[in-house]
Amino acid sequence: MSTSVVGIIGSGNIGKDVGQLATAAGLPVVIANSRGPEALGELVAEWGDTASADTVVGAIERADIVVLALPFGAYEALPKVSLSGKVIVDATNYYPDRDGMIAELAEGATTSTEFLSGQWPGARVVKGLNNVDFIRLPQLARPAGSPERTALPVAGDDAEAKAQVVAFLDAIGFDTLDLGGLAEGRRSQPDTPIYVTPYFRPAEPPAEDPMQAFVTALPVPVPLAQARELAAATGA
Ligand SMILES: NC(=O)c1ccc[n+]([C@@H]2O[C@H](COP(=O)([O-])OP(=O)(O)OC[C@H]3O[C@@H](n4cnc5c(N)ncnc54)[C@H](OP(=O)(O)O)[C@@H]3O)[C@@H](O)[C@H]2O)c1
């Protein structure tokens, strides 16, 4: 794991979190956004010598693991050829209002990560890092063996790719719950019991403004046994 290059597509809330966590874990990071590497100079300077910025194609090509941290609806802009053969962590979520209507997703005929996998022949797509909000994600990272370590769900059909993602998540501070194949990623999509809400509780006293209440809420670790129960609650 120590030499794996982490490519991050998207430098917003989640992309920044993942870059920060990976850099802190000593992993080389290359990050891209829609505006080009010039827009990322300050961010990668903060992260130090192991971090750099590139174009989307450049970041994907240099990476061993690619984290998708951009709106789901931007998938069509990503370069299919470069993604082929890559291990990809799909941290995106499908929200029709933001991402546009895709009937098979809106109707639940497939999952969002299966849909993406179907767009990119040869890509080794694993669902992960999609179900914790960007404020709690860095707050919940813990060293291996910590009793307060949170387990994050992963799902994927490619066992070897999934093992690489499990090792990556371990390196940045998380245990994992293997949900099974990509189709089982339905258990960690929006509005499921393991999506976002178990990972925080209101501060005391809670802020009146809903956004401030969200920001100031306290992180709640979700260890493996609890993650398993939450994922199982989605049902067959
Ligand atoms: N926010 C959360 O708490 C959270 C938690 C888990 C998962 N997620 C999921 O993670 C994804 C990103 O969420 P976010 O909150 O980080 O979004 P965000 O803050 O809006 O950041 C989105 C990033 O994607 C980049 N981007 C958009 N289109 C692109 C393209 N065609 N090529 C390259 N980069 C592109 C943007 O580039 P520019 O900077 O150049 O505009 C921006 O850096 C979403 O699918 C979301 O559902 C979010």
The ligand as an SDF file (V2000), in Angstrom:
LIG
                    3D

 48 52  0  0  0  0  0  0  0  0999 V2000
  -20.3850   16.0630    0.7140 N   0  0  0  0  0  0  0  0  0  0  0  0
  -20.4770   14.9180    1.4110 C   0  0  0  0  0  0  0  0  0  0  0  0
  -20.5970   14.9430    2.6540 O   0  0  0  0  0  0  0  0  0  0  0  0
  -20.4020   13.6070    0.6770 C   0  0  0  0  0  0  0  0  0  0  0  0
  -20.2080   12.4270    1.4240 C   0  0  0  0  0  0  0  0  0  0  0  0
  -20.0650   11.2050    0.7520 C   0  0  0  0  0  0  0  0  0  0  0  0
  -20.1720   11.1780   -0.6360 C   0  0  0  0  0  0  0  0  0  0  0  0
  -20.4000   12.3420   -1.3260 N   0  0  0  0  0  0  0  0  0  0  0  0
  -20.5050   12.2700   -2.7930 C   0  0  0  0  0  0  0  0  0  0  0  0
  -19.2460   12.6760   -3.2760 O   0  0  0  0  0  0  0  0  0  0  0  0
  -19.4190   13.3840   -4.5040 C   0  0  0  0  0  0  0  0  0  0  0  0
  -18.7740   14.7510   -4.3690 C   0  0  0  0  0  0  0  0  0  0  0  0
  -19.4260   15.4620   -3.3350 O   0  0  0  0  0  0  0  0  0  0  0  0
  -18.7820   16.8020   -2.7570 P   0  0  0  0  0  0  0  0  0  0  0  0
  -19.6530   17.2400   -1.6450 O   0  0  0  0  0  0  0  0  0  0  0  0
  -17.3330   16.6080   -2.5200 O   0  0  0  0  0  0  0  0  0  0  0  0
  -18.9920   17.7640   -4.0100 O   0  0  0  0  0  0  0  0  0  0  0  0
  -18.4040   19.2300   -4.2450 P   0  0  0  0  0  0  0  0  0  0  0  0
  -17.8980   19.8010   -2.9720 O   0  0  0  0  0  0  0  0  0  0  0  0
  -19.4340   19.9690   -5.0030 O   0  0  0  0  0  0  0  0  0  0  0  0
  -17.1310   18.9700   -5.1970 O   0  0  0  0  0  0  0  0  0  0  0  0
  -17.2930   18.4050   -6.4700 C   0  0  0  0  0  0  0  0  0  0  0  0
  -15.9630   18.3940   -7.1630 C   0  0  0  0  0  0  0  0  0  0  0  0
  -16.1510   17.6900   -8.4040 O   0  0  0  0  0  0  0  0  0  0  0  0
  -15.4440   18.3990   -9.4030 C   0  0  0  0  0  0  0  0  0  0  0  0
  -15.9860   18.1140  -10.7190 N   0  0  0  0  0  0  0  0  0  0  0  0
  -17.2320   18.3370  -11.1940 C   0  0  0  0  0  0  0  0  0  0  0  0
  -17.3230   17.9450  -12.4700 N   0  0  0  0  0  0  0  0  0  0  0  0
  -16.1050   17.4730  -12.8170 C   0  0  0  0  0  0  0  0  0  0  0  0
  -15.5540   16.9300  -14.0020 C   0  0  0  0  0  0  0  0  0  0  0  0
  -16.2980   16.7870  -15.1030 N   0  0  0  0  0  0  0  0  0  0  0  0
  -14.2520   16.5620  -14.0070 N   0  0  0  0  0  0  0  0  0  0  0  0
  -13.4870   16.7190  -12.8850 C   0  0  0  0  0  0  0  0  0  0  0  0
  -13.9630   17.2110  -11.7260 N   0  0  0  0  0  0  0  0  0  0  0  0
  -15.2600   17.5900  -11.6890 C   0  0  0  0  0  0  0  0  0  0  0  0
  -15.5920   19.8520   -9.0210 C   0  0  0  0  0  0  0  0  0  0  0  0
  -14.5940   20.5750   -9.7150 O   0  0  0  0  0  0  0  0  0  0  0  0
  -14.3760   22.1620   -9.5000 P   0  0  0  0  0  0  0  0  0  0  0  0
  -13.7880   22.3030   -8.1330 O   0  0  0  0  0  0  0  0  0  0  0  0
  -13.4290   22.5230  -10.5820 O   0  0  0  0  0  0  0  0  0  0  0  0
  -15.7450   22.7790   -9.6250 O   0  0  0  0  0  0  0  0  0  0  0  0
  -15.4130   19.7740   -7.5120 C   0  0  0  0  0  0  0  0  0  0  0  0
  -14.0390   19.8470   -7.1770 O   0  0  0  0  0  0  0  0  0  0  0  0
  -20.9210   13.4520   -4.7660 C   0  0  0  0  0  0  0  0  0  0  0  0
  -21.2960   12.4320   -5.6620 O   0  0  0  0  0  0  0  0  0  0  0  0
  -21.5190   13.2160   -3.3900 C   0  0  0  0  0  0  0  0  0  0  0  0
  -22.8110   12.6300   -3.4420 O   0  0  0  0  0  0  0  0  0  0  0  0
  -20.4960   13.5470   -0.6980 C   0  0  0  0  0  0  0  0  0  0  0  0
  1  2  1  0
  2  3  2  0
  2  4  1  0
  4  5  1  0
  4 48  2  0
  5  6  2  0
  6  7  1  0
  7  8  2  0
  8  9  1  0
  8 48  1  0
  9 10  1  0
  9 46  1  0
 10 11  1  0
 11 12  1  0
 11 44  1  0
 12 13  1  0
 13 14  1  0
 14 15  2  0
 14 16  1  0
 14 17  1  0
 17 18  1  0
 18 19  2  0
 18 20  1  0
 18 21  1  0
 21 22  1  0
 22 23  1  0
 23 24  1  0
 23 42  1  0
 24 25  1  0
 25 26  1  0
 25 36  1  0
 26 27  1  0
 26 35  1  0
 27 28  2  0
 28 29  1  0
 29 30  1  0
 29 35  2  0
 30 31  1  0
 30 32  2  0
 32 33  1  0
 33 34  2  0
 34 35  1  0
 36 37  1  0
 36 42  1  0
 37 38  1  0
 38 39  2  0
 38 40  1  0
 38 41  1  0
 42 43  1  0
 44 45  1  0
 44 46  1  0
 46 47  1  0
M  CHG  2   8   1  16  -1
M  END
$$$$
